[in-house]
Amino acid sequence: TTEKADEEKESTMTGTISDIKDFMFTITSDGNDYAFTFDNDKKPEGLAEVKDGDKVTVTYTGTVSAVDAFSGTVVSVKAEK
């Protein structure tokens, strides 16, 4: 049941957004690129307000890594001031 708890727990990552597509976007943080995918009929809250090069904080559930595919849900994308 701990795996289920990890999937529900919200985490955040701050980085520079790039490569925004209809079903995914990439965040560069600590020198690594992290791809976040989502269903193109369920765009994350705030994604429409950001553009390539913006510093953003992504709130998500699940796990993200530089090497493995994203397995989770993007909750929101918020531009940093």
N, C-alpha and C positions, 0 to 999 in steps of 0.2 A: 504493500500500500504506500510505501514511501515514494515510489515512482509516480504514482498518481498525485501525491502532494506536490512534487516538483513541477508537474505539468500545470498545476493551478496557481503556484506561487508567482507573483509578479516580480520581475527584475527590470533594471534599467541599464542602458548603455548610452554613453555620450560619445559622439564622434562627428565626422564630416560626412554628409550624405552625398551619394553620387549614384549614377546609373539607375535613375528612377524609371521603372517600367510599369505596365498594367498589372503585373502579378508579383513584382519584387522590387527591392531597392537594396543598395549596398551602403554600409557604414564603414568608414575607415577610422579605427581606433587603435592606439598603441602600435601603429605601424602594420596592423593586420586589417584585411578586408573581411567583413562579415555580411553575408547575404541573408536578407529577411524576405521570405516569400509569404504570399497571402492569396486568397481566392480573389479573382479580379472583380467579383461582385460584392466583395466585402473589404473595400479599401480602408486601411487604418485611419482612425480619427486624426486629423491634422496633416495628413500626407499631402493634400491638395494645396496647403499653404506654404510648403517648403520647396526649395529648388536645389539643383546640384550646387555643391560648394557650401551650403548652409551648415552651421554647427547645430546639431540636433540631439535631443535625448529621446531614445526609443524606449517605451515601456512594453514589455512582452512577457509571455509565459512560456514555459518550455526551456529548451537549451539551444544556445547558439555557439558555434565554434568556427574557427577560421578554416577547418578542414572538412567537417561533417555538414551535411545538409541541415538547415534549420528545421527543428521539429517543435512547433509551438504556434502561438497566436500572437500577432502584433496587436497590442491594445491601443497605443497611440504614438504619434510622432509629434514632437514639439520643438520648434525653433528656439535656440538659446539666444539670449540678448547679448 
